[in-house]
Amino acid sequence: MTDEPAMTRQFDLAYGRSSIKFVADDERFSQISDESMAAPPLSDVQIGEAFDSPIASSPLDEIAGGDDSVLMVVSDATRATGSAHVVNLLVRRLVQAGVSPANLAVIFATGIHRRVTEEEKLALLTPFIVQRIRTLDHDAYDSSRLVSLGATASGLPVEVSSALREFSRVIVIGGINFHYFAGFTGGRKSICPGLASARTIQATHMLALDFERGGRKAGVAPGLLDGNAVHE
């Protein structure tokens, strides 16, 4: 009797702006769901409603306006976010609230990644924004563009982009997804590691490891925040 051949199925995996074929052996891989989990993009109206009624916060128009300067933090090209759509609407709303376009800027939370290229900036922000709003590049290795805020209670150095101290308001724009050791992405991760120094990034990433037993520390895992040393 001969063994029956393993069943296989083919998938199209997104790769850059195109896709590649992937053949999965049913004996080695299992498909969790046949349904796409992707939700349709939010409309302009829905995003505007979020500006008006944010979760656990005052409306955007009450936070920034008049003489405020606003720094918008966006992810680099390694993260899939809706920054091009959101930033366009956010800039319009801030200008309507009285913030001068000259007092607006966008910084890319690259962490220790390379700088964002000019072509990537156009894709991440749209030509309309790039031509009208100042963009800043973070450099985790350039001490002249970093500021020290002291240390955490456990002694970790807190060094971040000096741009965070140069604006009266900072708005972080990004996606919230599972992260393999910080629990979730989004929010604070756009500041650290996104806009932190290489020294701070190294120190916080080391918190994921258990040097006595080996592997990860207990509590450091996807979807976990309470008791997660990296998140804390």
C-alpha positions in Angstrom: 0.0 0.0 0.0 1.4 3.4 -0.9 0.9 6.5 1.2 -1.6 9.0 -0.2 0.0 12.3 -1.3 -0.3 15.2 1.2 -3.0 17.7 0.3 -1.8 21.2 -0.5 -3.5 24.5 -1.0 -2.2 27.7 -2.6 -2.4 31.2 -1.1 -1.6 34.7 -2.4 0.6 36.4 0.2 0.8 40.2 0.0 4.4 41.3 -0.7 5.1 45.0 -1.2 2.7 46.3 -3.8 2.2 42.8 -5.4 1.9 39.2 -4.1 3.7 35.9 -4.2 2.3 32.4 -4.4 2.6 30.2 -1.3 1.8 26.5 -1.4 0.9 25.1 2.0 1.1 21.4 2.9 -2.0 20.5 5.0 0.2 18.2 7.2 2.3 21.2 8.2 -0.1 24.2 8.1 -3.7 24.7 9.0 -6.0 27.5 7.8 -7.8 29.1 10.7 -10.5 30.8 8.7 -11.6 31.1 5.1 -13.0 34.6 5.7 -11.0 37.7 5.3 -10.6 39.7 8.5 -10.1 43.0 6.7 -12.7 45.6 7.5 -13.5 48.3 5.0 -11.6 51.6 5.5 -13.3 54.2 7.7 -15.1 57.0 5.7 -14.2 60.7 6.1 -17.4 61.1 8.1 -16.5 58.2 10.5 -13.1 59.7 11.1 -14.6 63.1 11.7 -17.0 61.6 14.2 -14.0 60.1 16.0 -12.3 63.5 16.2 -15.5 64.8 17.7 -16.1 62.0 20.2 -12.8 60.3 21.0 -12.5 57.6 23.7 -11.6 58.9 27.1 -10.6 62.3 25.8 -11.9 65.8 25.0 -12.8 66.5 21.3 -9.9 67.4 19.1 -11.0 71.0 18.7 -10.8 71.5 22.4 -7.3 70.0 22.6 -5.5 72.0 19.9 -6.1 75.4 18.4 -4.9 79.0 18.3 -1.2 79.3 19.1 -0.6 75.6 19.5 2.1 73.8 17.6 1.2 70.2 16.7 3.6 67.3 16.0 1.9 64.3 14.3 3.7 61.0 14.8 3.3 58.4 12.0 4.7 54.9 11.4 7.3 54.3 8.7 6.8 52.0 5.6 7.2 48.8 7.7 3.8 49.3 9.3 0.5 49.1 7.5 -1.6 52.0 8.8 -4.1 54.5 7.4 -1.9 57.5 7.9 -2.3 58.9 4.5 -6.1 59.1 5.0 -6.1 60.2 8.6 -3.3 62.8 8.4 -5.1 64.6 5.5 -8.3 64.9 7.5 -6.4 65.7 10.7 -4.5 68.6 9.1 -7.7 70.0 7.7 -9.4 69.8 11.2 -6.5 71.4 13.0 -6.3 74.3 10.5 -10.1 74.8 11.0 -9.4 74.8 14.7 -7.0 77.7 14.3 -3.6 76.0 14.1 -1.4 77.6 11.5 0.0 75.2 8.9 3.4 76.6 9.7 3.0 75.2 13.2 2.3 71.7 12.0 4.8 68.9 11.4 4.9 65.2 10.8 7.7 63.0 12.2 8.2 59.3 11.2 8.6 56.9 14.1 11.4 54.8 12.6 13.1 53.6 15.8 16.4 52.2 14.6 15.0 51.5 11.1 16.5 53.5 8.1 15.1 56.9 7.2 11.9 57.1 5.2 12.6 57.8 1.5 10.9 60.6 -0.4 8.9 58.2 -2.4 7.7 56.5 0.8 6.7 59.9 2.3 4.4 60.5 -0.6 2.8 57.1 -0.1 2.5 57.5 3.7 1.2 61.1 3.7 0.1 61.9 0.1 1.7 64.6 -2.1 -0.8 67.1 -0.9 0.5 66.9 2.7 4.2 66.5 1.8 4.1 69.7 -0.2 2.4 71.7 2.5 3.5 70.3 5.9 7.0 70.1 7.3 8.3 66.5 7.7 10.9 65.4 10.2 13.2 62.4 10.3 14.1 60.6 13.5 17.7 59.4 14.1 18.1 57.1 17.1 21.9 57.4 16.9 22.2 61.2 16.6 22.6 62.6 20.1 22.2 66.2 18.9 18.6 65.4 18.0 17.7 63.6 21.2 16.8 64.7 24.7 17.2 62.9 28.0 14.1 62.8 30.2 15.9 61.0 33.0 15.4 57.4 33.9 12.5 55.0 34.8 12.0 53.7 38.3 14.0 50.6 37.3 16.9 52.7 36.0 16.3 52.5 32.2 17.5 55.6 30.3 14.7 57.7 28.8 16.1 59.4 25.7 13.7 60.5 22.9 13.6 62.8 19.9 13.9 66.4 20.9 11.0 67.2 18.6 8.7 65.9 21.3 9.7 68.8 23.5 9.4 71.4 20.7 5.7 71.2 20.1 2.8 72.0 22.5 0.7 69.1 21.3 1.7 65.6 20.1 -0.7 63.4 18.2 0.2 59.7 17.6 -1.3 58.0 14.5 -0.9 54.3 14.0 -2.5 50.9 14.1 -3.2 48.7 17.1 -2.3 45.1 16.5 -1.0 42.2 18.5 2.8 42.5 19.2 4.9 39.4 20.0 6.4 40.8 23.2 4.9 44.2 23.9 1.4 42.9 24.0 0.0 45.4 21.5 1.4 47.9 19.0 0.2 51.5 18.7 0.2 54.4 21.1 3.2 54.3 23.3 5.2 52.2 20.9 5.3 55.0 18.5 7.2 57.0 21.1 9.3 54.1 22.4 10.9 52.5 20.3 9.5 54.8 17.5 11.1 58.0 18.6 13.6 56.8 21.2 17.4 56.6 21.2 19.2 53.4 20.2 20.3 53.1 23.9 16.7 53.3 25.2 15.4 50.9 22.5 18.0 48.4 23.4 17.3 48.7 27.2 13.6 48.3 26.7 13.9 45.3 24.4 16.2 43.5 26.8 13.3 43.5 29.3 11.6 40.8 27.1 14.3 38.3 28.0 14.7 36.1 31.1 18.5 35.8 31.5 18.2 33.3 34.3 15.9 30.7 32.8 16.3 31.6 29.2 13.7 32.7 26.7 11.1 35.4 27.4 10.1 36.7 30.7 6.8 35.5 32.2 4.0 37.9 31.0 5.8 39.0 27.9 3.6 37.8 25.1 1.1 38.9 22.5 -2.1 40.5 23.8 -0.9 40.8 27.4 -0.4 44.1 29.1 -0.8 43.5 32.9 2.5 42.2 34.2 4.2 42.7 30.8 7.7 44.2 31.6 8.1 45.6 28.2 4.7 47.3 28.1 5.2 48.7 31.6 
